[in-house]
Amino acid sequence: MANEVLIPKEVAHSVPKKALTMGICRNMPRQQRRLGGNRAALFVYAMEGLESMAFVSNAVSLVTYFFGYMNFSITKSATTLTNFLGTAFLLPLFGGIISDTYLSRFKTCVLFACMELLGFGILAVQAKSQKLRPIPCKDLAVTEMSECKVGTGGQIAMLYSGLYLVALGTGGIKAALPALGADQFDEKDPKEASQLSSFFNWFLFSLTIGSIIGVTFIVWIGANQGWDWSFIICTIAILFAILFICMGKSLYRNNVPKGSPLLRILQVFVVAFRNRKLQIPDNTDELHEIHEKQRGDNVEILKRTGQFRFLDRAAVVESSTGTSTSEHWRLCTVTQVEETKILIRMLPIILSTIFMNTCLAQLQTFTVQQSTTMNAKIGGFKVPGASLPVIPLLFMFILIPLYDRVFVPVARRITGIPTGIRHLQRIGIGLVLSAASMAVAGFVETHRKSVAIEHNMVDSTEALPMSVFWLGFQYGIFGAADMFSLIGLLEFFYAESSAGMKSLGTAISWCSVAFGYFTSTVVVEVVNKVSGGWLASNNLNRDKLNYFYWMLSVISVVNFGFYLFCASWYTYKTVQVQQDDSKDNLDITKCLINSNLSKAQQINQKHCLDLVLKHRLEDQRQRAVVDLPVFTATGL
């Protein structure tokens, strides 16, 4: 190999151990420089696109499967779908813990994708076989309606097994896949730091493309060719997703699990409570931290912050405890304490974004119901209600490249920030746009009702002479909001999480979506009780949906104020730079790596070994290392 470097025996023991550990002197070009980057990220994009195609297509249309094929009531169909989606966006927490604690992110993606594959396979088999599901009521004659029944216990159990295997699988993928892709870019490298920001944008772009195919092609297949074919296509998509992510295995920079982040956080609280009577020193050097010689190359040392000072007691060294790192339930490091502080600081941020996803749930329910009263034809083609989410997806499809290629470079020149604007600023823009989307939705609904009154069609079941694409205004604005907030959250939680809890950090960002779905039902019920039935009627023309949208807009503005307070209070993490001999390591590495180049490019071998000697003498002076053999270049 042209890039492999063989180090002479006489020199090998003189090269810093850290350089050998990092793989700098041996196979650094082949094993490090060629790993990761955009080439590796391509396989992540492919898996995300295929998985989103399968999951999103079912997220927008399963309610019709429950109602039309499993004979659920409308209420039970909606509740079953909401519970499924909420669970799917909560389970990333489980996947994040597994990824950070036991498996690498790559293995986590493969394992949970296999679970999702099995789930879609079960649903496909059930949809294909009439013996495994009830006879759809719509297929029965009027005289046979007495046989219209919900499935048996075994049939329902099979349905839920398939559904929640899909939820578990997508949950694990949502936790590990964004982190796996982000791991391919080094945050400490200026060039790769800017590429990291672009990665999250293109990750959302791949999600968008997959979702567009899902809500158009797969939804159409389910409605026209049968649900069995829809589930079969989803199964094939997940199978190809697994194949693609495995194809890039040799290119990935893989994380090493660093133990349970939740256990480390629990240890901090336990030790802080145990040391509650101890005095907290003002000097950070008096608190326990990993010694410089014990640090690994991928260990991130966090600087102490002034918030939540009571937790600093967990790092106070007692005379009886010493500084033994084995007693984790008696003494924690400053970095461990700061990990806990980071998680606490993140909670208000995630709480302030939940309501935005409550608004998203309304677009997936009430806005779809609005579309059923409007003219949904384009020429001779009728747009299915479940395909309406393609409108915000198309907006995102257009806006994401413009954001990444136009807005970010311009903003980067102005602000000097690799991402153009800070993560919290990006999330804030998304929250403002979500409030605007609800306000616009109220005006569109007011216009829709006026059309119904004008044409004397308040109680009519026929489509109003008003195009369904009027709903595109609220969908489009919310699509832009999602572009800012969703990726802003993923990027923020990945960047701010410590090295040992990256997957858990990205998993927490998905919890905002889960709680948004769960709180949506509560909000609707409370509004109905307080307002006297704004949304109680089965006739949208007599409901006050426009008032409901405006109320959501006002609450979103108030929520944005709460977010501004949380964002201004938030303290970004600070990583401590190791004060070591990295500069000499770099010089020696450069010398050794280039020793196999052409003569015109080679660095003089004598100079190379002189650098080694320089390092060794400096090492002796600083660390008082004695009795080590000293050599010179002329001795070779």
Summary of the structure (lengths in Angstrom):
residues: 636
radius of gyration: 29.0
end to end distance: 24.5
largest distance: 103.9
contacts: 2117
relative contact order: 0.12
helix: 70%
strand: 2%
